[in-house]
Amino acid sequence: MTTPTFASLAEFRAIISNLTAPEESAANAARDRNNQLTKPPAALGRLEELAIWYAGWNGSARPEIVNPQIIIFAGNHGVTARGVSAFPSEVTVQMVANFKAGGAAINQLARTFGARIDVHAMDLERPTADFTQGPAMEEVEFVDALRTGWNAVDPATDLLVTGEMGIGNTTSASAIAAALFDGQPSDWIGRGTGVSDEALALKIRVVEGGLERNPDREPLAILQNLGGRELAAMVGAIARARAERIPVILDGFISTAAAATLACAQPGALDHCVAGHVSAEAAHGEMLARLGLNPLLDLGMRLGEGSGAALAIGVLKGAIACHSGMATFAEAGVSDS
Amino acid sequence: MTTPTFASLAEFRAIISNLTAPEESAANAARDRNNQLTKPPAALGRLEELAIWYAGWNGSARPEIVNPQIIIFAGNHGVTARGVSAFPSEVTVQMVANFKAGGAAINQLARTFGARIDVHAMDLERPTADFTQGPAMEEVEFVDALRTGWNAVDPATDLLVTGEMGIGNTTSASAIAAALFDGQPSDWIGRGTGVSDEALALKIRVVEGGLERNPDREPLAILQNLGGRELAAMVGAIARARAERIPVILDGFISTAAAATLACAQPGALDHCVAGHVSAEAAHGEMLARLGLNPLLDLGMRLGEGSGAALAIGVLKGAIACHSGMATFAEAGVSDS
């Protein structure tokens, strides 16, 4: 099969309207195998569900995870001009250098769990527009960013983590959540990274301004108007993973906000995704609940970079190792009742 | 330093009354290092606390985990004669063979996270006494079991997981919890492994009978009278790890019940331990709360074998990798405000 690509937003919409499905025969064979393993029924809890889910998307009843890929997309946000972040925008490019030099948290987690990292710095010298003044991106920029994400996925990978870096992007993620879901903007706004009480109030006003200035509530329009290049690229990558039937671990608040636009645009579009963790960002848990995603980890992390999802690679590797490596009752000569 | 051993229960009590402390200088240096790493303050959440805790016990401000040890102790329980388990006692010896052949869940998790496994089958052909009829163990057997655990720990390991296998041992663990803590026996009794409604009611009566027949509420007496060899061995191993300043990851309900006797016998005796997970066994969360332990994982597991703790090795390895491998703001040239 040749994976299609897209030259326009209409073509991207056409791709995502035609979702792949997991291989039911592989999932069923994995379910049968799970019932024969040397453990009481359901004793591995969520690890069993994870293994069966992974088997379906991987297309193998007894899969292995050998080639996970972490992709970090970095973008700068015009809305930082409103003073919503405690860190200057220069930190985005500095952190990209840190990722490339191997000095960030995500590099250590990737090494620990045997994942490769690819970093895409997306026009950092040219931030997206301030969404309180108009759409963050023009359609052509938005499609470029989606396509960067789409093309960044290695079709040979067997597990994808999408991460991000972008000073100001919690504000963008909060605006997206407020536009997608009901409630007040303040319900979807947390402190982000090192934000004071005053800055929190400012963040609420900025999000309210962005929502007012960008009234279109179609999910991909929300992503274009209130998002950023790195958020759009994550959506492109998640869509590509779906086309290739590659399971995805979602990261935190920003990663989930991006993914939420895809889920709202096309119900079921995140069936190949699991939530790696629930972050310390106040509204992340609620956003996951709206999407029907149950996080694997809850460790108070709020770093981004794909770090929570990368830590969850360990959980998924453990689940698959048990599923594919354990002896059956018959093989081990263990009584099953 | 020569680590002392013990020939009697009195000598074991003397050892645990003289607890080692973490190296404050290493923990303080780790805390300083943590504050300089290229991330916003506290953005790695619990991973940061874990790294500082581990650094203190490991005695290094920038530690590595290179040699984790998983020890599985297996024992048989006379109380199974009361019909409290859905599985026959023969499964204990069958599963020991499975551990040795590499076919159990714990083997796959150990391989995934680079841990060695040692298995100690403890007089499986000679179950402990039925605690509804008298003490499960005589003092000499109990001390032998504590010493088996003590001697099983490799002093060169840098992380210990204690696991167990023993048909009937959830009943033993429930009896221990009910004896140590307040409330009704039924508050501490779950379904164990594949137990029906009737069997649950039976389990409650059996625990009540055991508590009545063994009225001594001194914590180590509770372990001797209501425990089993594998539970006592876990306590011996946890005590040895403390003497050697080796951090420990506790597993589920049974592992925690054993550890609870040590904590009640000597306050602070679990300061070198972290709870790997909260299991699906109903009372485990409450037991952890009584001990002030906050579990790392909550994945509905209920297998024993040390499996939940082994999965948490991945979390701890991730925490230590970030702590010890990340660049500082100065090293990476990243603005820290």
Interface residues (C-beta under 8 A of the other chain):
Chain A: L37 T38 K39 P40 P41 A42 A43 L44 G45 R46 L47 A86 F87 P88 E90 V91 Q94 M95 A97 N98 A101 G103 A104 A105 N107 Q108 L109 R111 T112 F113 T193 G194 A280 L296 L297 D298 L299 G300 M301 R302 L303 S307 A310 L311 G314 V315 K317 G318 A321 C322 S324 G325 M326 A327 E331 A332 G333 V334 S335 S337
Chain B: L37 T38 K39 P40 P41 A42 A43 L44 G45 R46 L47 A86 F87 P88 E90 V91 Q94 M95 A97 N98 A101 G103 A104 A105 N107 Q108 L109 R111 T112 F113 T193 G194 A280 L296 L297 D298 L299 G300 M301 R302 L303 S307 A310 L311 G314 V315 K317 G318 A321 C322 S324 G325 M326 A327 E331 A332 G333 V334 S335 S337
